[in-house]
Amino acid sequence: MATLLLLRSLRLHRSLRPRTRPAVDVPLRAGSHGARLLYPDHIPTTPLQKMLLAAGAAGMALYNPYRHDMVAVLGETTGCHTLKFLRDQMKKDPEGAQILQERPRISLSTLDLSKLQSLPEGSLGQGLSRHTSTYTLCGR
């Protein structure tokens, strides 16, 4: 309910502002997720609005997991903080810090597909192996 009210208020806010287009050079990413334009037609949200959206989306996603739009809203509103948390956890671990520093690229030429196929059913490696063979992906 709160999510619907917030979305309606954002639509109303959007309809009241002048319909000027931002400059062509609007960045697709910003340094931090503050209340500024990230792309054309972006509706900036304040931290309070993000918190309300996240709470409403989480409640609705728990109530009805088939509401994929609410799961997506939850990911969009909380993803930035989650990624920062994961990065900080990786920095604390020696292996994670090495990965962050080296930034290795994963491609089919760096993977041992036969080893991935031998992993247990349902594992990430086995799923990746099945996906690459199904869609005949090529290493780039």
N, C-alpha and C positions, 0 to 999 in steps of 0.2 A: 504494500500500500504506500509506504513512504517512498519507495523507488518510483512508483508511478507519479506521485505528486511532484517529486524532484524532477523527473524527466519532463513533465508538463510545464513546470516553471522554467526549465532550461529552454524549451521550445518557445514559450512566451517571451522570454528574454531575448532569444535569437530573432524573433519576429519584430520586436520593438526597435532593435538597433538598425542603423542604416545599412543598406546592402552594398557597401563598398567592398570591392575585392582587394585582398592584400597584394602586396607586390609579388611579382613572379618569383623572386628569390627567397620565398619563405622557406626556412630550413625544415627538413623532414624530421630532424631530431634536435632536441634542445639539450643544453648542458645539464639542466635539472628540470624536473617536471613541475614548474611553477605555473602560475595562471597567465600564460602567454600563448600565442599562436604557434602551433607545431606544423600545421599544414593548412591549405586553403579550406575554408568552411569549418575549421576547428572551433569548438565551443570551449573556452578555457573554464576550468573549474577550480574552486578554492579548496584548501585542505578539508574544510568542513563539508563541502559538497561531496568530495571524494569519500569521506568517512561515511556519510549518509548513504551514498550509492553502494559502497562496499557492504555495509550492514544490511541494507535492503536486499541486495543481490545474494548475499550469503544466506539470509533467511529463506528467500524464495528458492534458491538452488537446493537447499536442504529439504524444503517442503516438497518440491517437485524437481527432481534431478533431470527430467527431460526438458527443462527450460534452459536450453543451451545458451540463449542470449544472456541469461542471468549469470551463468558460469563464466561467460566471456566478460561481462561487466566486472565481475569480481576479479578476474585476472588482470583486466586493464587498470583497475583502481588500486590494486595491491601489488602488482608485479614489480614496480620500481623498488619498493622497499624490500621485497623478497629477494630480488637480484642483488641488491646491496648487501643484504644479510649473507647470502650464499658466497659472494665475493669475499667478505670479511672472514667467513669460516674457512674458505680456501686459503687465504693469506696466512692463517694461523697454522695450517698443516704444511709440513715441508714439501710433500708431493704436490699439494694444491698450489703452493707458492711457485714451485718450479713450472707447473703447467701455465699459470698466469703469466710468468715471465717469458717462457719460450713460445707460448701461443702456437702449439703444433696444429697443422692442418691434417684433418682426417680425410682420406680419399681411398678409393678401392686399391690403389697401389700400396698403401700403407697398412691395409687390413689383411689378415690371414682368414679368408673366407671359409676354408675347410675347418679351421679351428672354431670359427663362429658357428658353423653348422653342427658341430659336435656338442655344443652347449645344450643344457636342458631346455625342453619346450617351455615357452613362456618367458624366457630370459631375453634381455635387451639384445644381446649379441645374436641369438638365434633368430629373433624377429628381424634384425637388420639384415642378416644373411638371406632370409626368405624374401624380404622386401627388395633387395638388390637383384635377386635372381628373377623375381616376378616381373619387375619393371625394367630389367636389363639396363641398369644404370651404368654409365661409364665414368671412370675416374677423371677428374679435371684438375 
